[in-house]
Amino acid sequence: MSHVNPDPEPERTTGLEPGGGVPPGETPPAESSLPEAGPRETHNPTKGWAKAPLTLILVLVVLIAAFFLAYALTLIL
């Protein structure tokens, strides 16, 4: 795969002042799109969270909530 430099060559670009500046009223040369973007990846299915991690998180949240509820009840009573 050959690499193509997307930047214009200042020696070949018309309308540029010495040093690469653009005179007033001139539009700078446009950039090319992604020439080396590569092939489109078509096999990348989107997946949500698996059931096991969500269940584990839910169990931990319930246990922590129960702990703080029990702790609050022991302080009140």
Residue pairs with C-beta under 8 A, 6 or more apart in sequence:
1 36
3 36
4 35
4 36
6 31
6 32
6 35
7 31
8 29
10 16
10 20
13 29
15 22
15 23
15 26
15 27
16 22
17 23
22 28
